[in-house]
């Protein structure tokens, strides 16, 4: 159905009066669906096309960042950096955190210590803009102790607790590339730490849900 909507919205005489705004997001959601089916190459192509389209009638930022994150998942750091080239002046504080996460992963993969340190420093300094981005970066760096401390602080903070509790639930995972499988294994190991289990039990619980996580 998404493919048909894309075809009709892209027609010379569009079937939709808001296609110039919504089409890019339809394609974004179609890319997510393709990833859920394990069709990663098609998902990348969908995001690549979407990133070249206007977003809210202005320069595209969201799909460029999403494309970069997918490239990171496939150990394609140079393409990830190319995808976010020039977007910083137009991003929100939340978007900037995702950009820095991309720069951090790319720095690790390219053995660019300066880039990685600079990006991680930004993520830590601005953690309140998107604390989940910092949590993910610590997983990617395999900094389990610091990752555990961060998660404990989120669970202890009433303002951050809900997001953290959602994140620690067990979900069905669609097919994942090897790099993401590695990150996921680190996350599962972190959740099994006694101090994390104790902190979760104080404020909530974990259960398994037969659906993918909301941030997939």
N, CA, C and O of each residue as an XYZ file, in Angstrom:
864
protein
N       0.815     -1.202      0.000
C       0.000      0.000      0.000
C       0.855      1.261      0.000
O       0.514      2.254     -0.643
N       1.983      1.211      0.738
C       2.858      2.384      0.753
C       3.427      2.652     -0.626
O       3.553      3.802     -1.047
N       3.774      1.568     -1.333
C       4.309      1.734     -2.679
C       3.299      2.379     -3.610
O       3.654      3.226     -4.430
N       2.038      1.977     -3.486
C       0.989      2.563     -4.310
C       0.783      4.032     -3.957
O       0.573      4.864     -4.840
N       0.845      4.348     -2.670
C       0.705      5.746     -2.252
C       1.838      6.593     -2.807
O       1.612      7.721     -3.247
N       3.057      6.059     -2.792
C       4.208      6.778     -3.348
C       4.013      7.008     -4.838
O       4.283      8.097     -5.343
N       3.540      5.978     -5.546
C       3.329      6.105     -6.993
C       2.297      7.170     -7.299
O       2.505      8.000     -8.184
N       1.175      7.158     -6.570
C       0.095      8.111     -6.834
C       0.498      9.529     -6.429
O       0.141     10.497     -7.102
N       1.241      9.647     -5.328
C       1.664     10.976     -4.880
C       2.687     11.580     -5.812
O       2.760     12.800     -5.958
N       3.481     10.727     -6.448
C       4.510     11.229     -7.342
C       4.035     11.451     -8.762
O       4.803     11.916     -9.605
N       2.795     11.130     -9.040
C       2.261     11.304    -10.387
C       2.170     12.778    -10.733
O       2.107     13.636     -9.853
N       2.165     13.060    -12.030
C       2.085     14.448    -12.506
C       0.868     15.149    -11.922
O       0.955     16.287    -11.461
N      -0.252     14.468    -11.946
C      -1.457     14.988    -11.315
C      -1.677     14.196    -10.040
O      -2.339     13.159    -10.053
N      -1.122     14.682     -8.940
C      -1.112     13.919     -7.695
C      -2.524     13.695     -7.174
O      -3.403     14.546     -7.305
N      -2.713     12.504     -6.569
C      -4.004     12.184     -5.968
C      -4.170     12.829     -4.603
O      -5.246     12.746     -4.010
N      -3.126     13.469     -4.093
C      -3.152     14.037     -2.745
C      -2.790     15.512     -2.781
O      -1.890     15.922     -3.514
N      -3.497     16.307     -1.985
C      -3.216     17.741     -1.979
C      -2.097     18.118     -1.010
O      -1.675     19.274     -0.977
N      -1.608     17.148     -0.214
C      -0.505     17.430      0.704
C       0.733     16.593      0.380
O       1.592     16.383      1.235
N       0.811     16.119     -0.868
C       1.913     15.237     -1.257
C       3.266     15.919     -1.100
O       4.253     15.253     -0.785
N       3.335     17.223     -1.311
C       4.618     17.915     -1.225
C       5.168     17.924      0.200
O       6.362     18.145      0.401
N       4.309     17.685      1.187
C       4.747     17.639      2.580
C       4.842     16.207      3.087
O       5.809     15.859      3.765
N       3.860     15.375      2.773
C       3.754     14.056      3.382
C       4.477     12.942      2.627
O       4.787     11.907      3.216
N       4.751     13.134      1.342
C       5.342     12.053      0.562
C       6.673     11.600      1.135
O       6.962     10.404      1.169
N       7.481     12.541      1.582
C       8.790     12.179      2.110
C       8.651     11.302      3.354
O       9.482     10.426      3.594
N       7.588     11.540      4.156
C       7.383     10.741      5.364
C       6.777      9.382      5.044
O       7.027      8.407      5.754
N       5.987      9.311      3.985
C       5.499      8.009      3.533
C       6.682      7.138      3.132
O       6.735      5.950      3.453
N       7.621      7.744      2.431
C       8.795      6.991      2.000
C       9.660      6.607      3.199
O      10.262      5.533      3.214
N       9.721      7.472      4.192
C      10.459      7.152      5.413
C       9.853      5.933      6.100
O      10.573      5.028      6.521
N       8.516      5.913      6.210
C       7.846      4.781      6.842
C       7.977      3.511      6.002
O       8.057      2.407      6.540
N       7.998      3.678      4.686
C       8.184      2.513      3.815
C       9.585      1.927      4.022
O       9.761      0.709      3.984
N      10.572      2.789      4.241
C      11.933      2.314      4.512
C      11.972      1.503      5.806
O      12.657      0.483      5.886
N      11.231      1.963      6.820
C      11.156      1.221      8.087
C      10.530     -0.148      7.853
O      11.016     -1.151      8.375
N       9.457     -0.194      7.071
C       8.790     -1.461      6.786
C       9.716     -2.415      6.049
O       9.727     -3.613      6.332
N      10.489     -1.897      5.110
C      11.432     -2.734      4.367
C      12.509     -3.296      5.284
O      12.922     -4.445      5.126
N      12.968     -2.493      6.245
C      13.946     -2.996      7.212
C      13.340     -4.119      8.045
O      14.004     -5.111      8.344
N      12.072     -3.952      8.416
C      11.401     -4.989      9.187
C      11.299     -6.313      8.443
O      11.208     -7.372      9.063
N      11.314     -6.254      7.127
C      11.274     -7.461      6.298
C      12.671     -7.975      5.968
O      12.827     -8.966      5.254
N      13.684     -7.291      6.495
C      15.060     -7.687      6.196
C      15.530     -7.252      4.824
O      16.562     -7.725      4.348
N      14.799     -6.366      4.183
C      15.169     -5.901      2.836
C      15.954     -4.592      2.974
O      15.486     -3.514      2.608
N      17.151     -4.732      3.510
C      17.938     -3.562      3.889
C      18.397     -2.737      2.695
O      18.373     -1.508      2.750
N      18.807     -3.383      1.632
C      19.257     -2.623      0.459
C      18.134     -1.771     -0.115
O      18.355     -0.624     -0.503
N      16.941     -2.324     -0.168
C      15.792     -1.555     -0.650
C      15.469     -0.410      0.305
O      15.091      0.682     -0.119
N      15.624     -0.676      1.598
C      15.384      0.369      2.591
C      16.349      1.528      2.400
O      15.959      2.692      2.487
N      17.604      1.205      2.142
C      18.606      2.248      1.912
C      18.258      3.059      0.675
O      18.356      4.286      0.682
N      17.853      2.374     -0.385
C      17.492      3.085     -1.612
C      16.295      4.009     -1.378
O      16.250      5.126     -1.894
N      15.336      3.533     -0.599
C      14.153      4.344     -0.300
C      14.549      5.608      0.461
O      14.087      6.704      0.143
N      15.415      5.444      1.473
C      15.861      6.599      2.250
C      16.737      7.521      1.424
O      16.683      8.741      1.581
N      17.540      6.946      0.551
C      18.387      7.771     -0.305
C      17.535      8.666     -1.194
O      17.812      9.856     -1.340
N      16.499      8.087     -1.784
C      15.584      8.887     -2.606
C      14.865      9.927     -1.753
O      14.721     11.079     -2.165
N      14.413      9.524     -0.567
C      13.684     10.443      0.302
C      14.568     11.601      0.757
O      14.099     12.733      0.877
N      15.841     11.320      1.010
C      16.749     12.362      1.491
C      16.999     13.449      0.449
O      17.458     14.541      0.783
N      16.703     13.151     -0.793
C      16.881     14.125     -1.875
C      15.632     14.959     -2.115
O      15.626     15.864     -2.949
N      14.570     14.642     -1.370
C      13.316     15.379     -1.498
C      13.247     16.485     -0.450
O      13.888     16.373      0.595
N      12.492     17.540     -0.697
C      12.320     18.584      0.328
C      11.588     18.032      1.541
O      10.758     17.132      1.419
N      11.899     18.574      2.707
C      11.195     18.241      3.943
C      10.495     19.495      4.438
O      11.133     20.514      4.703
N       9.154     19.409      4.561
C       8.374     20.597      4.935
C       8.726     21.786      4.027
O       8.848     22.926      4.475
N       8.884     21.470      2.731
C       9.188     22.464      1.691
C      10.538     23.158      1.900
O      10.761     24.249      1.375
N      11.433     22.533      2.662
C      12.774     23.086      2.859
C      13.789     21.955      2.747
O      13.423     20.823      2.433
N      15.056     22.253      2.999
C      16.101     21.254      2.852
C      15.842     20.052      3.756
O      15.445     20.204      4.912
N      16.071     18.862      3.216
C      15.801     17.652      3.970
C      16.881     17.400      5.012
O      18.075     17.443      4.715
N      16.444     17.140      6.227
C      17.354     16.827      7.329
C      17.039     15.448      7.911
O      17.945     14.639      8.110
N      15.776     15.179      8.181
C      15.385     13.960      8.894
C      15.785     12.693      8.154
O      16.374     11.788      8.744
N      15.470     12.624      6.870
C      15.796     11.414      6.127
C      17.300     11.302      5.881
O      17.826     10.194      5.778
N      17.991     12.428      5.788
C      19.444     12.388      5.660
C      20.071     11.761      6.899
O      20.990     10.950      6.792
N      19.573     12.137      8.074
C      20.084     11.562      9.322
C      19.719     10.083      9.415
O      20.558      9.260      9.783
N      18.473      9.741      9.083
C      18.058      8.339      9.142
C      18.897      7.482      8.197
O      19.272      6.360      8.537
N      19.187      8.009      7.021
C      20.033      7.293      6.068
C      21.429      7.080      6.651
O      21.999      5.995      6.530
N      21.970      8.109      7.277
C      23.306      8.003      7.873
C      23.330      6.934      8.962
O      24.295      6.178      9.068
N      22.275      6.868      9.771
C      22.212      5.866     10.834
C      22.175      4.453     10.254
O      22.785      3.540     10.810
N      21.470      4.268      9.150
C      21.440      2.956      8.510
C      22.813      2.610      7.951
O      23.258      1.469      8.067
N      23.486      3.579      7.347
C      24.845      3.324      6.865
C      25.756      2.898      8.017
O      26.601      2.019      7.848
N      25.588      3.511      9.176
C      26.387      3.124     10.345
C      26.157      1.660     10.696
O      27.088      0.951     11.077
N      24.918      1.214     10.565
C      24.589     -0.167     10.899
C      25.290     -1.154      9.980
O      25.454     -2.323     10.330
N      25.702     -0.694      8.817
C      26.354     -1.564      7.846
C      27.845     -1.270      7.686
O      28.453     -1.644      6.683
N      28.429     -0.599      8.678
C      29.860     -0.302      8.633
C      30.236      0.460      7.356
O      31.223      0.142      6.693
N      29.433      1.459      7.035
C      29.718      2.281      5.860
C      29.892      3.732      6.321
O      29.080      4.597      5.993
N      30.971      3.991      7.094
C      31.129      5.289      7.750
C      31.292      6.466      6.802
O      30.784      7.553      7.077
N      31.986      6.269      5.700
C      32.193      7.384      4.767
C      30.868      7.818      4.145
O      30.614      9.011      3.978
N      30.035      6.850      3.808
C      28.723      7.191      3.255
C      27.831      7.829      4.314
O      27.027      8.712      4.016
N      27.985      7.363      5.567
C      27.216      7.966      6.659
C      27.569      9.435      6.829
O      26.687     10.280      6.981
N      28.858      9.734      6.801
C      29.293     11.126      6.945
C      28.850     11.967      5.754
O      28.485     13.132      5.910
N      28.884     11.373      4.567
C      28.441     12.110      3.373
C      26.957     12.438      3.465
O      26.521     13.498      3.017
N      26.180     11.525      4.049
C      24.729     11.734      4.142
C      24.392     12.930      5.028
O      23.419     13.636      4.763
N      25.185     13.168      6.078
C      24.885     14.275      6.998
C      25.698     15.525      6.699
O      25.628     16.503      7.442
N      26.455     15.501      5.634
C      27.288     16.650      5.297
C      26.425     17.896      5.095
O      25.531     17.909      4.248
N      26.695     18.926      5.865
C      25.998     20.200      5.692
C      24.669     20.331      6.403
O      24.019     21.369      6.273
N      24.225     19.308      7.164
C      22.889     19.397      7.763
C      22.877     20.152      9.094
O      21.820     20.619      9.517
N      24.019     20.282      9.760
C      24.038     20.822     11.121
C      23.348     22.189     11.250
O      22.612     22.392     12.216
N      23.551     23.126     10.327
C      22.882     24.427     10.496
C      21.359     24.347     10.530
O      20.701     25.278     10.995
N      20.793     23.246     10.044
C      19.333     23.142      9.925
C      18.695     22.163     10.901
O      17.485     21.945     10.839
N      19.478     21.561     11.806
C      18.911     20.536     12.665
C      18.408     21.112     13.985
O      18.865     22.160     14.441
N      17.460     20.402     14.585
C      16.985     20.718     15.933
C      18.021     20.203     16.939
O      18.934     19.472     16.555
N      17.894     20.571     18.223
C      18.805     20.000     19.226
C      18.767     18.475     19.242
O      19.803     17.827     19.386
N      17.574     17.906     19.093
C      17.465     16.447     19.034
C      18.185     15.908     17.801
O      18.944     14.943     17.890
N      17.946     16.529     16.662
C      18.604     16.101     15.432
C      20.115     16.205     15.527
O      20.831     15.352     15.002
N      20.607     17.248     16.196
C      22.052     17.410     16.349
C      22.646     16.250     17.149
O      23.756     15.801     16.863
N      21.910     15.768     18.143
C      22.386     14.620     18.906
C      22.521     13.381     18.019
O      23.475     12.617     18.165
N      21.580     13.180     17.107
C      21.671     12.049     16.193
C      22.836     12.219     15.222
O      23.511     11.250     14.875
N      23.062     13.443     14.793
C      24.212     13.720     13.922
C      25.508     13.369     14.644
O      26.398     12.744     14.067
N      25.607     13.772     15.902
C      26.827     13.489     16.656
C      26.982     11.998     16.922
O      28.103     11.494     16.990
N      25.875     11.297     17.073
C      25.980      9.836     17.213
C      26.538      9.225     15.932
O      27.366      8.316     15.985
N      26.089      9.717     14.794
C      26.636      9.244     13.519
C      28.128      9.536     13.453
O      28.914      8.669     13.071
N      28.520     10.741     13.819
C      29.940     11.116     13.787
C      30.751     10.247     14.741
O      31.891      9.888     14.445
N      30.164      9.913     15.880
C      30.866      9.068     16.849
C      31.107      7.668     16.281
O      32.226      7.159     16.330
N      30.056      7.051     15.745
C      30.202      5.709     15.172
C      31.186      5.731     14.008
O      32.038      4.850     13.892
N      31.065      6.736     13.150
C      31.983      6.843     12.009
C      33.423      7.019     12.486
O      34.346      6.440     11.913
N      33.611      7.822     13.539
C      34.946      8.014     14.082
C      35.541      6.712     14.583
O      36.724      6.443     14.371
N      34.715      5.893     15.255
C      35.191      4.587     15.723
C      35.588      3.702     14.539
O      36.641      3.065     14.552
N      34.736      3.673     13.524
C      34.980      2.779     12.392
C      36.182      3.216     11.554
O      36.876      2.381     10.974
N      36.421      4.512     11.494
C      37.535      5.040     10.700
C      38.807      5.218     11.527
O      39.832      5.677     11.024
N      38.719      4.846     12.804
C      39.843      5.028     13.733
C      40.264      6.490     13.811
O      41.445      6.812     13.944
N      39.264      7.368     13.725
C      39.500      8.809     13.856
C      39.186      9.179     15.304
O      38.046      9.501     15.642
N      40.198      9.131     16.142
C      39.988      9.349     17.572
C      39.497     10.763     17.879
O      38.702     10.966     18.796
N      39.976     11.732     17.108
C      39.554     13.114     17.347
C      38.061     13.270     17.085
O      37.346     13.864     17.891
N      37.592     12.741     15.963
C      36.169     12.840     15.642
C      35.329     12.123     16.697
O      34.325     12.659     17.166
N      35.738     10.916     17.067
C      34.976     10.146     18.038
C      34.921     10.855     19.388
O      33.866     10.918     20.019
N      36.065     11.391     19.830
C      36.099     12.073     21.132
C      35.277     13.353     21.107
O      34.581     13.667     22.073
N      35.355     14.087     20.011
C      34.594     15.324     19.880
C      33.098     15.043     19.903
O      32.336     15.738     20.575
N      32.683     14.019     19.164
C      31.257     13.679     19.104
C      30.755     13.172     20.455
O      29.670     13.553     20.894
N      31.534     12.316     21.115
C      31.106     11.795     22.407
C      31.043     12.916     23.444
O      30.152     12.934     24.293
N      31.990     13.844     23.371
C      31.949     14.991     24.275
C      30.682     15.806     24.105
O      30.083     16.246     25.086
N      30.267     16.010     22.842
C      29.022     16.745     22.586
C      27.831     15.978     23.152
O      26.964     16.565     23.799
N      27.785     14.664     22.909
C      26.664     13.850     23.384
C      26.534     13.917     24.903
O      25.426     13.989     25.434
N      27.657     13.894     25.591
C      27.620     13.956     27.051
C      27.203     15.339     27.543
O      26.422     15.465     28.486
N      27.735     16.375     26.893
C      27.441     17.744     27.318
C      25.988     18.111     27.098
O      25.412     18.880     27.868
N      25.386     17.556     26.035
C      24.010     17.912     25.674
C      23.053     16.730     25.859
O      22.056     16.621     25.146
N      23.350     15.867     26.793
C      22.582     14.629     26.965
C      21.086     14.868     27.135
O      20.281     14.023     26.743
N      20.705     15.992     27.708
C      19.280     16.247     27.934
C      18.505     16.439     26.638
O      17.277     16.353     26.644
N      19.195     16.699     25.521
C      18.512     16.879     24.244
C      18.045     15.555     23.652
O      17.061     15.517     22.914
N      18.748     14.466     23.972
C      18.371     13.130     23.477
C      19.239     12.113     24.201
O      20.223     11.616     23.653
N      18.865     11.812     25.434
C      19.729     10.972     26.257
C      19.856      9.558     25.693
O      20.847      8.873     25.944
N      18.859      9.125     24.936
C      18.940      7.817     24.307
C      20.070      7.732     23.290
O      20.647      6.663     23.091
N      20.390      8.854     22.645
C      21.495      8.864     21.686
C      22.818      8.618     22.397
O      23.686      7.915     21.879
N      22.971      9.198     23.585
C      24.180      8.946     24.377
C      24.212      7.499     24.841
O      25.270      6.869     24.814
N      23.075      6.960     25.268
C      23.033      5.559     25.694
C      23.480      4.640     24.562
O      24.244      3.700     24.780
N      23.003      4.917     23.367
C      23.395      4.109     22.218
C      24.870      4.233     21.901
O      25.517      3.242     21.561
N      25.416      5.444     22.009
C      26.835      5.648     21.722
C      27.714      4.872     22.695
O      28.738      4.317     22.299
N      27.323      4.831     23.955
C      28.105      4.082     24.940
C      28.072      2.588     24.642
O      29.057      1.888     24.874
N      26.947      2.095     24.128
C      26.882      0.699     23.693
C      27.827      0.455     22.530
O      28.564     -0.531     22.507
N      27.797      1.364     21.566
C      28.623      1.212     20.377
C      30.105      1.245     20.720
O      30.917      0.608     20.049
N      30.459      1.995     21.776
C      31.850      2.067     22.218
C      32.192      0.937     23.182
O      33.339      0.819     23.614
N      31.211      0.106     23.524
C      31.382     -0.992     24.465
C      31.827     -0.493     25.841
O      32.630     -1.137     26.516
N      31.303      0.647     26.241
C      31.595      1.212     27.557
C      30.463      0.805     28.504
O      29.596      1.605     28.855
N      30.503     -0.477     28.904
C      29.388     -1.058     29.644
C      29.198     -0.418     31.015
O      28.065     -0.181     31.434
N      30.288     -0.139     31.712
C      30.150      0.431     33.056
C      29.498      1.805     33.009
O      28.594      2.100     33.792
N      29.963      2.650     32.082
C      29.379      3.978     31.967
C      27.950      3.892     31.448
O      27.088      4.675     31.849
N      27.703      2.942     30.557
C      26.348      2.747     30.059
C      25.403      2.332     31.164
O      24.257      2.779     31.209
N      25.878      1.476     32.059
C      25.061      1.061     33.195
C      24.758      2.236     34.109
O      23.620      2.406     34.547
N      25.765      3.048     34.399
C      25.548      4.212     35.271
C      24.546      5.177     34.655
O      23.718      5.754     35.360
N      24.623      5.352     33.347
C      23.682      6.251     32.682
C      22.259      5.710     32.789
O      21.333      6.457     33.105
N      22.084      4.426     32.528
C      20.749      3.838     32.604
C      20.205      3.932     34.028
O      19.024      4.224     34.218
N      21.042      3.690     35.020
C      20.600      3.803     36.417
C      20.133      5.224     36.734
O      19.139      5.416     37.433
N      20.861      6.218     36.214
C      20.465      7.611     36.466
C      19.144      7.935     35.794
O      18.351      8.708     36.332
N      18.895      7.358     34.629
C      17.630      7.584     33.934
C      16.473      6.956     34.697
O      15.405      7.556     34.828
N      16.689      5.758     35.195
C      15.637      5.080     35.954
C      15.341      5.790     37.267
O      14.216      5.738     37.762
N      16.342      6.450     37.830
C      16.147      7.139     39.111
C      15.501      8.508     38.963
O      15.017      9.079     39.940
N      15.491      9.036     37.747
C      14.966     10.375     37.492
C      13.515     10.280     37.007
O      13.272      9.724     35.935
N      12.545     10.806     37.764
C      11.140     10.713     37.339
C      10.878     11.289     35.955
O       9.965     10.838     35.263
N      11.661     12.275     35.542
C      11.453     12.889     34.229
C      11.986     12.013     33.090
O      11.518     12.116     31.956
N      12.952     11.164     33.387
C      13.584     10.329     32.361
C      13.151      8.872     32.447
O      13.433      8.081     31.548
N      12.474      8.524     33.518
C      12.197      7.120     33.822
C      11.315      6.445     32.786
O      11.582      5.305     32.405
N      10.269      7.120     32.322
C       9.321      6.485     31.406
C      10.009      6.036     30.124
O       9.815      4.909     29.670
N      10.813      6.921     29.544
C      11.527      6.567     28.312
C      12.468      5.395     28.553
O      12.580      4.499     27.716
N      13.149      5.400     29.705
C      14.072      4.316     30.020
C      13.327      2.989     30.192
O      13.788      1.953     29.713
N      12.178      3.017     30.873
C      11.414      1.792     31.072
C      10.892      1.226     29.754
O      10.868      0.011     29.558
N      10.480      2.105     28.862
C      10.063      1.639     27.531
C      11.232      0.956     26.831
O      11.059     -0.078     26.186
N      12.407      1.531     26.958
C      13.580      1.005     26.264
C      14.028     -0.349     26.804
O      14.579     -1.153     26.052
N      13.806     -0.622     28.096
C      14.295     -1.879     28.675
C      13.330     -3.046     28.481
O      13.649     -4.171     28.865
N      12.155     -2.801     27.893
C      11.244     -3.902     27.620
C      11.819     -4.814     26.544
O      12.712     -4.417     25.796
N      11.310     -6.020     26.471
C      11.764     -7.001     25.477
C      10.809     -6.962     24.281
O       9.591     -7.050     24.434
N      11.386     -6.831     23.108
C      10.574     -6.718     21.896
C      11.010     -7.764     20.871
O      12.107     -8.318     20.943
N      10.126     -8.011     19.928
C      10.488     -8.833     18.778
C      11.431     -8.024     17.897
O      11.156     -6.867     17.579
N      12.522     -8.628     17.515
C      13.499     -7.931     16.682
C      13.447     -8.444     15.249
O      13.611     -9.641     15.016
N      13.220     -7.553     14.288
C      13.302     -7.959     12.883
C      14.731     -8.382     12.557
O      15.618     -8.211     13.393
N      14.979     -8.925     11.375
C      16.349     -9.293     11.002
C      17.290     -8.094     11.150
O      16.965     -6.985     10.727
N      18.451     -8.329     11.752
C      19.399     -7.256     12.018
C      20.740     -7.558     11.359
O      21.160     -8.715     11.320
N      21.419     -6.532     10.839
C      22.767     -6.739     10.312
C      23.725     -7.080     11.454
O      23.425     -6.770     12.607
N      24.865     -7.707     11.168
C      25.784     -8.158     12.217
C      26.190     -7.056     13.197
O      26.271     -7.301     14.400
N      26.445     -5.855     12.696
C      26.881     -4.782     13.591
C      25.795     -4.457     14.624
O      26.104     -4.233     15.795
N      24.545     -4.430     14.203
C      23.455     -4.125     15.119
C      23.203     -5.297     16.060
O      22.834     -5.090     17.216
N      23.397     -6.512     15.586
C      23.292     -7.669     16.462
C      24.297     -7.558     17.608
O      23.989     -7.900     18.749
N      25.489     -7.082     17.296
C      26.516     -6.889     18.325
C      26.075     -5.851     19.343
O      26.208     -6.062     20.549
N      25.546     -4.723     18.860
C      25.058     -3.684     19.780
C      23.915     -4.225     20.636
O      23.849     -3.951     21.835
N      23.020     -4.990     20.020
C      21.884     -5.528     20.755
C      22.340     -6.512     21.829
O      21.786     -6.530     22.928
N      23.342     -7.326     21.519
C      23.867     -8.273     22.502
C      24.462     -7.529     23.695
O      24.314     -7.965     24.837
N      25.126     -6.421     23.436
C      25.682     -5.624     24.535
C      24.567     -5.041     25.396
O      24.687     -4.985     26.620
N      23.494     -4.610     24.763
C      22.361     -4.055     25.508
C      21.722     -5.128     26.387
O      21.408     -4.878     27.550
N      21.531     -6.320     25.828
C      20.944     -7.407     26.604
C      21.823     -7.752     27.798
O      21.317     -8.018     28.888
N      23.136     -7.748     27.595
C      24.056     -8.039     28.693
C      23.985     -6.958     29.764
O      24.052     -7.251     30.958
N      23.850     -5.704     29.329
C      23.747     -4.597     30.290
C      22.485     -4.755     31.137
O      22.511     -4.524     32.346
N      21.385     -5.148     30.499
C      20.121     -5.292     31.224
C      20.173     -6.416     32.253
O      19.423     -6.401     33.228
N      21.052     -7.389     32.040
C      21.154     -8.510     32.970
C      22.030     -8.204     34.172
O      22.126     -9.027     35.082
N      22.667     -7.049     34.199
C      23.495     -6.699     35.351
C      22.638     -6.617     36.612
O      21.529     -6.083     36.566
N      23.126     -7.132     37.725
C      22.332     -7.114     38.962
C      21.876     -5.722     39.370
O      20.734     -5.537     39.790
N      22.775     -4.733     39.247
C      22.390     -3.386     39.664
C      21.294     -2.801     38.780
O      20.457     -2.028     39.245
N      21.306     -3.180     37.490
C      20.264     -2.711     36.575
C      18.949     -3.411     36.884
O      17.900     -2.767     36.923
N      18.993     -4.724     37.105
C      17.783     -5.463     37.441
C      17.143     -4.918     38.721
O      15.922     -4.792     38.808
N      17.976     -4.597     39.707
C      17.461     -4.045     40.962
C      16.810     -2.688     40.743
O      15.741     -2.408     41.286
N      17.462     -1.844     39.942
C      16.930     -0.497     39.679
C      15.610     -0.563     38.931
O      14.698      0.212     39.219
N      15.494     -1.478     37.974
C      14.240     -1.627     37.229
C      13.128     -2.081     38.161
O      12.011     -1.567     38.103
N      13.440     -3.055     39.027
C      12.423     -3.607     39.928
C      11.893     -2.563     40.905
O      10.762     -2.677     41.379
N      12.695     -1.553     41.208
C      12.253     -0.514     42.136
C      11.175      0.390     41.540
O      10.343      0.939     42.262
N      11.202      0.536     40.227
C      10.299      1.513     39.603
C       9.371      0.922     38.552
O       8.515      1.626     38.018
N       9.533     -0.371     38.248
C       8.693     -0.965     37.209
C       9.028     -2.429     37.007
O       9.381     -3.126     37.958
N       8.922     -2.895     35.787
C       9.207     -4.287     35.464
C       9.502     -4.392     33.979
O       9.275     -3.444     33.227
N       9.997     -5.522     33.562
C      10.213     -5.781     32.140
C       9.316     -6.936     31.700
O       9.134     -7.917     32.421
N       8.768     -6.791     30.508
C       7.953     -7.839     29.911
C       8.312     -7.960     28.440
O       9.005     -7.107     27.886
N       7.838     -9.016     27.819
C       8.093     -9.224     26.395
C       6.836     -8.874     25.609
O       5.721     -9.231     25.990
N       7.046     -8.166     24.499
C       5.949     -7.731     23.649
C       6.177     -8.262     22.229
O       7.288     -8.202     21.702
N       5.133     -8.769     21.638
C       5.228     -9.356     20.299
C       5.077     -8.273     19.226
O       4.219     -8.364     18.348
N       5.911     -7.271     19.314
C       5.962     -6.201     18.318
C       7.345     -5.561     18.390
O       8.022     -5.659     19.414
N       7.764     -4.911     17.318
C       9.097     -4.305     17.314
C       9.137     -3.053     18.172
O       8.088     -2.463     18.430
N      10.306     -2.627     18.623
C      10.411     -1.395     19.404
C      10.026     -0.200     18.578
O      10.124     -0.236     17.351
N       9.584      0.868     19.231
C       9.077      2.052     18.523
C      10.168      2.797     17.792
O       9.879      3.558     16.869
N      11.423      2.598     18.180
C      12.505      3.357     17.548
C      13.200      2.566     16.461
O      14.260      2.976     15.988
N      12.622      1.422     16.046
C      13.294      0.602     15.032
C      13.225      1.284     13.677
O      13.734      0.752     12.691
